C-alpha cells in the first residue's frame, strides 16, 4: 500500500496525476506513507485495498468532473469500502446514510416506474458519469472509524478541492453536514454551484437533508451550463 503511493508508482488517473504529482513529494505525504507502512507492518487490516485508495480520482478524471460529493471516512466494515464516499461494493447491504441518500433521490426524482432499489449500493456508475465521490480521509483501519484522521489525507484532499475550484468552472458541490461544508468553504460561489444541507446520517437527515432536492437542483444547473445531467438512478 505504502509503496503504491510513491509518486512514480501511484495508481492515479493521468489528469489527476498531472495536477497532484507535487503533493506526493511533500513532507506530509512522506509521513503519511510511513504511517501506512507502519500499519501494514503491524499486520493491521486497512480499507480500502491499496489499488482502490484513489478510486474516486481514477473513475472521475479532473477534466470530466461535473458534481463533487464530499464524505469524511471510508466505511470500516468488511467488503464495504472501495474508494468512493457513501458507496459500497455490489451485493453489500446499504449503510444508513446511503439508504437516506437513495430515499432523497427517489423523493426528488423518482416516479412510479423509476426508483432506487434497496439491494443496490455501488455508485461507480455515478462516478463514471462525472460525480466525484471524495472522502476527506482515504484509508481506515478495520473496525476503527476515524482511525486514519490527522495523518495527512485531509491535506491531500484539500488540495483536490482546491484544484477543482481553481481549474474548473460550473461544477456542483454537494456539501452535506458541517464537516463537508468546512472542507468546501474555499469554493468560489461565483463560478460554481454549492448545495449545502445537513448530513444524510439518521441522526441529522430529518433536519433538512430530506427535502433538499439536491439531485434535481444539480441536474438543472448542469443543463443550464449545457452539460448532460446525471442519471442518479444508474446504480448497481
TORDO-848829 format. One record per residue (C-alpha): x, y, z; residue in one letter. Coordinates in steps of 0.5 Angstrom, whole numbers. Layout:
X X; Y Y; Z Z; residu a
...
% end
This chain:
X 0; Y 0; Z 0; residu x
X 5; Y 5; Z 2; residu x
X 10; Y 3; Z -4; residu x
X 4; Y 4; Z -9; residu x
X 3; Y 12; Z -6; residu x
X 11; Y 13; Z -8; residu x
X 10; Y 19; Z -14; residu x
X 13; Y 15; Z -19; residu x
X 8; Y 8; Z -18; residu x
X 2; Y 11; Z -15; residu x
X -4; Y 9; Z -19; residu x
X -8; Y 15; Z -21; residu x
X -11; Y 17; Z -27; residu x
X -7; Y 22; Z -32; residu x
X -10; Y 29; Z -31; residu x
X -10; Y 28; Z -23; residu x
X -3; Y 25; Z -23; residu x
X -1; Y 32; Z -27; residu x
X -5; Y 36; Z -22; residu x
X -3; Y 33; Z -16; residu x
X 4; Y 30; Z -17; residu x
X 8; Y 35; Z -13; residu x
X 4; Y 33; Z -7; residu x
X 7; Y 26; Z -7; residu x
X 14; Y 29; Z -5; residu x
X 12; Y 34; Z 0; residu x
X 14; Y 32; Z 8; residu x
X 6; Y 31; Z 10; residu x
X 6; Y 26; Z 4; residu x
X 12; Y 22; Z 6; residu x
X 10; Y 22; Z 13; residu x
X 3; Y 19; Z 11; residu x
X 7; Y 14; Z 7; residu x
X 11; Y 12; Z 13; residu x
X 5; Y 12; Z 18; residu x
X 1; Y 7; Z 13; residu x
X 8; Y 3; Z 12; residu x
X 8; Y 2; Z 20; residu x
X 1; Y 0; Z 20; residu x
X 2; Y -5; Z 15; residu x
X 8; Y -8; Z 18; residu x
X 4; Y -9; Z 25; residu x
X -1; Y -13; Z 20; residu x
X -7; Y -8; Z 21; residu x
X -12; Y -9; Z 16; residu x
X -13; Y -3; Z 12; residu x
X -19; Y -1; Z 8; residu x
X -20; Y 0; Z 2; residu x
X -15; Y -4; Z -1; residu x
X -9; Y -1; Z -4; residu x
X -11; Y -1; Z -11; residu x
X -18; Y 2; Z -9; residu x
X -15; Y 8; Z -5; residu x
X -15; Y 13; Z -11; residu x
X -21; Y 10; Z -14; residu x
X -25; Y 17; Z -13; residu x
X -20; Y 20; Z -18; residu x
X -19; Y 14; Z -22; residu x
X -26; Y 14; Z -24; residu x
X -28; Y 21; Z -25; residu x
X -22; Y 25; Z -28; residu x
X -21; Y 32; Z -27; residu x
X -23; Y 34; Z -34; residu x
X -29; Y 30; Z -33; residu x
X -32; Y 32; Z -26; residu x
X -39; Y 35; Z -26; residu x
X -41; Y 34; Z -19; residu x
X -37; Y 34; Z -12; residu x
X -40; Y 30; Z -6; residu x
X -35; Y 30; Z 0; residu x
X -35; Y 25; Z 5; residu x
X -31; Y 24; Z 11; residu x
X -28; Y 17; Z 12; residu x
X -28; Y 10; Z 9; residu x
X -33; Y 5; Z 12; residu x
X -29; Y 1; Z 16; residu x
X -33; Y -6; Z 16; residu x
X -31; Y -12; Z 11; residu x
X -33; Y -11; Z 4; residu x
X -36; Y -4; Z 4; residu x
X -30; Y 1; Z 3; residu x
X -28; Y 1; Z -5; residu x
X -25; Y 8; Z -5; residu x
X -32; Y 12; Z -6; residu x
X -35; Y 16; Z -1; residu x
X -42; Y 13; Z 1; residu x
X -41; Y 8; Z -4; residu x
X -41; Y 0; Z -2; residu x
X -39; Y -6; Z -6; residu x
X -44; Y -9; Z -10; residu x
X -48; Y -14; Z -6; residu x
X -46; Y -11; Z 1; residu x
X -52; Y -8; Z 5; residu x
X -53; Y -1; Z 4; residu x
X -51; Y 3; Z 10; residu x
X -56; Y 8; Z 14; residu x
X -53; Y 14; Z 10; residu x
X -54; Y 11; Z 4; residu x
X -61; Y 9; Z 5; residu x
X -62; Y 16; Z 6; residu x
X -59; Y 19; Z 0; residu x
X -63; Y 14; Z -4; residu x
X -69; Y 16; Z -1; residu x
X -68; Y 23; Z -2; residu x
X -66; Y 21; Z -10; residu x
X -73; Y 17; Z -10; residu x
X -77; Y 23; Z -7; residu x
X -74; Y 28; Z -11; residu x
X -73; Y 25; Z -18; residu x
X -77; Y 18; Z -17; residu x
X -83; Y 16; Z -21; residu x
X -88; Y 10; Z -21; residu x
X -83; Y 7; Z -26; residu x
X -76; Y 9; Z -23; residu x
X -74; Y 9; Z -16; residu x
X -67; Y 6; Z -13; residu x
X -68; Y -1; Z -10; residu x
X -66; Y -3; Z -3; residu x
X -61; Y -8; Z -6; residu x
X -56; Y -4; Z -9; residu x
X -51; Y 1; Z -6; residu x
X -45; Y 1; Z -11; residu x
X -44; Y 8; Z -14; residu x
X -39; Y 7; Z -19; residu x
X -44; Y 9; Z -25; residu x
X -45; Y 16; Z -22; residu x
X -37; Y 16; Z -22; residu x
X -37; Y 14; Z -29; residu x
X -42; Y 20; Z -31; residu x
X -37; Y 25; Z -27; residu x
X -39; Y 25; Z -20; residu x
X -33; Y 26; Z -16; residu x
X -35; Y 22; Z -9; residu x
X -29; Y 24; Z -5; residu x
X -28; Y 22; Z 2; residu x
X -23; Y 27; Z 6; residu x
X -19; Y 21; Z 9; residu x
X -18; Y 16; Z 4; residu x
X -16; Y 10; Z 9; residu x
X -18; Y 7; Z 15; residu x
X -17; Y 1; Z 20; residu x
X -22; Y -5; Z 20; residu x
X -27; Y -3; Z 26; residu x
X -24; Y 3; Z 28; residu x
X -28; Y 9; Z 25; residu x
X -23; Y 15; Z 24; residu x
X -17; Y 12; Z 26; residu x
X -13; Y 15; Z 20; residu x
X -15; Y 22; Z 21; residu x
X -10; Y 27; Z 22; residu x
X -5; Y 23; Z 19; residu x
X -4; Y 28; Z 12; residu x
X -10; Y 25; Z 8; residu x
X -14; Y 32; Z 10; residu x
X -8; Y 36; Z 7; residu x
X -8; Y 32; Z 0; residu x
X -16; Y 32; Z -1; residu x
X -16; Y 40; Z 1; residu x
X -11; Y 40; Z -5; residu x
X -16; Y 36; Z -9; residu x
X -22; Y 41; Z -7; residu x
X -17; Y 47; Z -9; residu x
X -15; Y 44; Z -16; residu x
X -23; Y 43; Z -17; residu x
X -24; Y 50; Z -15; residu x
X -19; Y 54; Z -19; residu x
X -18; Y 50; Z -25; residu x
X -25; Y 48; Z -27; residu x
X -32; Y 52; Z -28; residu x
X -39; Y 51; Z -27; residu x
X -38; Y 45; Z -22; residu x
X -44; Y 43; Z -17; residu x
X -41; Y 42; Z -10; residu x
X -46; Y 38; Z -5; residu x
X -44; Y 39; Z 2; residu x
X -47; Y 35; Z 7; residu x
X -46; Y 37; Z 14; residu x
X -41; Y 41; Z 18; residu x
X -35; Y 37; Z 16; residu x
X -36; Y 38; Z 9; residu x
X -38; Y 45; Z 9; residu x
X -32; Y 47; Z 12; residu x
X -28; Y 43; Z 7; residu x
X -32; Y 46; Z 2; residu x
X -31; Y 53; Z 4; residu x
X -26; Y 55; Z -1; residu x
X -30; Y 54; Z -7; residu x
X -32; Y 60; Z -11; residu x
X -39; Y 61; Z -11; residu x
X -39; Y 66; Z -17; residu x
X -36; Y 60; Z -21; residu x
X -39; Y 54; Z -18; residu x
X -46; Y 52; Z -15; residu x
X -45; Y 50; Z -8; residu x
X -51; Y 46; Z -5; residu x
X -51; Y 45; Z 3; residu x
X -55; Y 41; Z 8; residu x
X -55; Y 37; Z 14; residu x
X -51; Y 30; Z 13; residu x
X -56; Y 24; Z 11; residu x
X -54; Y 21; Z 17; residu x
X -60; Y 18; Z 21; residu x
X -58; Y 23; Z 27; residu x
X -59; Y 29; Z 22; residu x
X -63; Y 27; Z 16; residu x
X -69; Y 30; Z 18; residu x
X -66; Y 37; Z 20; residu x
X -66; Y 39; Z 13; residu x
X -63; Y 33; Z 8; residu x
X -69; Y 30; Z 7; residu x
X -73; Y 35; Z 2; residu x
X -66; Y 39; Z 0; residu x
X -68; Y 37; Z -7; residu x
X -60; Y 37; Z -9; residu x
X -60; Y 32; Z -14; residu x
X -66; Y 36; Z -19; residu x
X -62; Y 42; Z -17; residu x
X -55; Y 39; Z -19; residu x
X -58; Y 37; Z -26; residu x
X -62; Y 44; Z -27; residu x
X -55; Y 47; Z -26; residu x
X -51; Y 43; Z -31; residu x
X -57; Y 43; Z -36; residu x
X -56; Y 51; Z -35; residu x
X -49; Y 50; Z -37; residu x
X -50; Y 46; Z -43; residu x
X -47; Y 40; Z -39; residu x
X -51; Y 33; Z -39; residu x
X -55; Y 32; Z -33; residu x
X -53; Y 26; Z -28; residu x
X -57; Y 19; Z -28; residu x
X -58; Y 19; Z -21; residu x
X -62; Y 12; Z -22; residu x
X -56; Y 9; Z -25; residu x
X -53; Y 5; Z -19; residu x
X -51; Y -3; Z -19; residu x
% end
